[in-house]
Amino acid sequence: MRDPLGLDLTGANDASAQDYALGLRQLQCFTGDPVAAVDQAIAASPGFVMGHVLKGYLFALSTESDAMAVARACHAAAAGLKGTTRERAHVAALGALTEGSWNRAGQVLAAVSADQPRDVLALQAGHQIDFFTGNALMLRDRLARALPAWDILMPGYHAVLGMQAFGHEEMGDYGAAERLGKRAVELEPRDGWAQHAVAHVMEMQCRQRDGIAWMSGAPQAWAEDSFLKVHNWWHLALFHYDLGQTKEVLDLYDREIFGGGPGIVLNLVDASAILWRLWLGGVDAGDRWQTLAQAWAPQAGAANYAFNDMHAMMAFVAAGRVDLVGRLLDAQDVAMAGAGDNATFTRQIGNPLTRAMLAFGQGDYLETVRLILPVRAIAHRFGGSHAQRDVIDLTLIEAAIRADDRRLAFALTRERAARRPASPLSALFEKRAASLVA
């Protein structure tokens, strides 16, 4: 069997190949239930190597602590099957992920894409790895290498454009990013990743009202039956946040970001990130923190992805959950003593930033500043986007102001105003810092 782009599908039959193609399309748009589709493919063809690989990626790239057991089972099943050189490389990449070797997995998939630039699963899995490891250069160039082999008639072309758009945005080429992202959404309105790439552009350019219009134009396309919908609602909330529209932010939190229940860990990250921004500004979130901390509680002892740990700590300290704070720090100690890329992420960046959030929540603003300053320039190494990591700078600025560190607060707020001159929040920070200097 071969897929529509001519790639071999060892062990597949007609039915399983169709189910696999469905799961791949759903993954490209972040819609539907790709796990159910690939489960059907595996049931129809237990020897379908790429069926096991796709399922393994879906779990390994979720950052859920319990998901890795499923990913390992998928890898074990695929490793015992025959396959082409390309398929065996996918199995090796999945194996690297299950061992915690994110960067090695990304390198293996880059080699696959060099040989087979139309292997859209290699591109998408590699793109997600680049995101989780904060590799902005490869977010752009992994797709740039492959794009000449694609054209509009090929299935999945919209996804390639959407990924390339996000890569350009993270590298600061906002014009190309917006053009490619909007073209991808035009080709496939359900492409939530492309929709979010354009939102990132508008966030970085402080085009808050353009962003609100973009996200409010056709939300049924990117939100209905989408497992990226919470993150895209979060982007809409960010635009309202920068305009100081607290009520709109809390309404979005209650209705869309956390209103449907805790959901997956990546949704909890968004919930923590928006509530923390409000908390920095002195907004009372009521009992929302307690509910969010309880949703995070099962992850307190995981420490399997440092970026998540920082956001879990936000909820634990804001809710006053001393028990969960201790469990998380203990788990990070274990993680730092282990192997794999997350041990490095945690040692270099995750643990200092997690402790910085704790210090801020405890009112120790000098300690917050001490912990953040040395790592803010390398924070991209533990993943996330520029928009997501902005919470680190926001916390640092607020800590400097509250610590009455006039010189640092003035420097940081001027820096932010130069980077985000059209942001009302930048102006507010500058005004507060200037009053300290005076």
JOJOTA-V136442 format. One record per backbone hydrogen bond with DSSP energy under -0.5 kcal/mol. NH is the residue of the N-H (numbers start at 1). CO is the residue of the C=O. If there is no record, write none. Layout:
((NH | CO) (NH | CO))
This chain:
((3 | 7) (6 | 3) (9 | 1) (12 | 9) (17 | 13) (18 | 14) (19 | 15) (20 | 16) (21 | 17) (22 | 18) (23 | 19) (24 | 20) (25 | 21) (26 | 22) (27 | 23) (28 | 24) (29 | 25) (30 | 26) (31 | 26) (32 | 225) (37 | 33) (38 | 34) (39 | 35) (40 | 36) (41 | 37) (42 | 38) (43 | 39) (44 | 40) (45 | 41) (48 | 45) (49 | 10) (49 | 47) (51 | 48) (52 | 48) (53 | 49) (54 | 50) (55 | 51) (56 | 52) (57 | 53) (58 | 54) (59 | 55) (60 | 56) (61 | 57) (62 | 59) (63 | 60) (67 | 64) (68 | 64) (68 | 65) (69 | 66) (70 | 66) (70 | 67) (71 | 67) (72 | 68) (73 | 69) (74 | 70) (75 | 71) (76 | 72) (77 | 73) (78 | 74) (79 | 75) (80 | 76) (81 | 78) (88 | 84) (89 | 85) (90 | 86) (91 | 87) (92 | 88) (93 | 89) (94 | 90) (95 | 91) (96 | 92) (97 | 93) (98 | 94) (99 | 95) (100 | 97) (101 | 96) (102 | 100) (105 | 101) (106 | 102) (107 | 103) (108 | 104) (109 | 105) (110 | 106) (111 | 107) (112 | 108) (113 | 109) (114 | 110) (115 | 111) (116 | 112) (119 | 116) (120 | 118) (123 | 119) (124 | 120) (125 | 121) (126 | 122) (127 | 123) (128 | 124) (129 | 125) (130 | 126) (131 | 127) (132 | 128) (133 | 129) (134 | 131) (135 | 130) (136 | 134) (139 | 135) (140 | 136) (141 | 137) (142 | 138) (144 | 140) (145 | 141) (146 | 142) (147 | 143) (148 | 144) (149 | 146) (150 | 147) (154 | 151) (157 | 154) (160 | 156) (161 | 157) (162 | 158) (163 | 159) (164 | 160) (165 | 161) (166 | 162) (167 | 163) (168 | 164) (169 | 165) (170 | 166) (171 | 167) (172 | 169) (173 | 168) (174 | 172) (177 | 173) (178 | 174) (179 | 175) (180 | 176) (181 | 177) (182 | 178) (183 | 179) (184 | 180) (185 | 181) (186 | 182) (187 | 183) (188 | 184) (191 | 188) (192 | 29) (192 | 190) (195 | 191) (196 | 192) (197 | 193) (198 | 194) (199 | 195) (200 | 196) (201 | 197) (202 | 198) (203 | 199) (204 | 200) (205 | 201) (206 | 203) (207 | 202) (208 | 206) (211 | 207) (212 | 208) (213 | 209) (214 | 210) (215 | 211) (216 | 212) (217 | 213) (221 | 218) (222 | 218) (223 | 219) (224 | 220) (226 | 223) (227 | 30) (228 | 30) (229 | 226) (232 | 228) (233 | 229) (234 | 230) (235 | 231) (236 | 232) (237 | 233) (238 | 234) (239 | 235) (240 | 236) (241 | 237) (242 | 238) (243 | 239) (244 | 241) (245 | 240) (246 | 244) (249 | 245) (250 | 246) (251 | 247) (252 | 248) (253 | 249) (254 | 250) (255 | 251) (256 | 252) (257 | 252) (258 | 253) (259 | 253) (261 | 258) (267 | 264) (268 | 264) (269 | 265) (270 | 266) (271 | 267) (272 | 268) (273 | 269) (274 | 270) (275 | 271) (276 | 272) (277 | 273) (278 | 274) (279 | 275) (280 | 276) (281 | 277) (282 | 279) (283 | 278) (285 | 283) (288 | 285) (289 | 286) (291 | 287) (292 | 288) (293 | 289) (294 | 290) (295 | 291) (296 | 292) (297 | 293) (299 | 296) (300 | 297) (302 | 299) (303 | 299) (308 | 305) (309 | 305) (310 | 306) (311 | 307) (312 | 308) (313 | 309) (314 | 310) (315 | 311) (316 | 312) (317 | 313) (318 | 314) (319 | 315) (320 | 317) (321 | 316) (322 | 320) (325 | 321) (326 | 322) (327 | 323) (328 | 324) (329 | 325) (330 | 326) (331 | 327) (332 | 328) (333 | 329) (334 | 330) (335 | 331) (336 | 332) (337 | 333) (338 | 335) (341 | 100) (343 | 340) (344 | 340) (345 | 341) (346 | 342) (347 | 343) (348 | 344) (349 | 345) (350 | 345) (351 | 346) (353 | 349) (354 | 350) (355 | 351) (356 | 352) (357 | 353) (358 | 354) (359 | 355) (360 | 356) (361 | 357) (362 | 358) (363 | 360) (364 | 359) (365 | 363) (368 | 364) (369 | 365) (370 | 366) (371 | 367) (372 | 368) (373 | 369) (374 | 370) (375 | 372) (376 | 372) (378 | 375) (379 | 375) (379 | 376) (381 | 378) (382 | 379) (383 | 380) (384 | 131) (389 | 385) (390 | 386) (391 | 388) (392 | 389) (393 | 389) (394 | 390) (395 | 391) (396 | 392) (397 | 393) (398 | 394) (399 | 395) (400 | 396) (401 | 397) (402 | 398) (403 | 399) (404 | 401) (405 | 400) (406 | 404) (409 | 405) (410 | 406) (411 | 407) (412 | 408) (413 | 409) (414 | 410) (415 | 411) (416 | 412) (417 | 413) (418 | 414) (419 | 415) (420 | 416) (423 | 420) (424 | 422) (427 | 423) (428 | 424) (429 | 425) (430 | 426) (431 | 427) (432 | 428) (433 | 429) (434 | 430) (435 | 431) (436 | 432) (437 | 433) (438 | 434))
